[in-house]
Amino acid sequence: MGAHEGGEACVCEPTPQFDLSAPTISHHLKVLREAGLIGSERRGTWVYHWVIPCTPERLGKLFKPGSISR
């Protein structure tokens, strides 16, 4: 997710790469955090985010063919 040690990223870092405001990006990061997909920690003015280690594996299982019964 991020370029800092431990894969952390500040909300200020991806903002210029998107045509979205920082508050909009922060909102979406909050949704991901509440879903248990990312973690976060406030450090001074900024909040740093990181992917929770088991998240990619959990998402992979969710999207594996045949994993959802119909």
N, C-alpha and C positions, 0 to 999 in steps of 0.2 A: 504494500500500500504506500509506504513512504520511504523517503531517502535517508531518514535518520536512523541511528542505532536502534535495533529491535524492530525495524520496519515501521516506525512511527511517522506520522505526517501531521503537520499543523493545518488547520482549516484555511489558513492564508495561502498555503502552497498550491493547491489545485484550482483555486478560484480564478486566476487569470486564464486557465486553460478551457474554461467553460463560459458560455454566454449566460451565466447565472450570477446573481448577487451572492455575497458571502452569507447573508441570512438564509437564503434559499438552500445553499449547500449545507449550512449548519443544520437546518431542519431535516434534510435527508440523512445526514450523518446521525442525528438524534433518533430517527426511525430505525436505522440499522443497529444502533446501540441498544435500543429498547427491544429489538428482535433477537438480541444476543449474538449478533454477527461480528460486531466490532466492540472494542473497549475504548475508553477515553479517560483523560486526566487533564484538569485545568492546571496550567503553569503560568502564573502571572496573568497577562491579558489574553493569552491564547489557550485553546484547547487542543491537545494532541490526541490523535486517534491511531488505532492499530487493529489489524485483523486478529481475532481470537484464533489461536493455532488450530483448533479442530474444525473451524468453519469451512475451509475448502473441502475437507473430506465429507462433512455433513451435507454440504450443497451437492457434491458429486453423487452421493448416494440418492439424494432427492431426485436428481435429474437422470439417473441411470435408467435405461429402457427397462420397462417391466416393473419398476419400483412402485408405481402407483396402481392400485387395484381400481378397476372401473366397475 
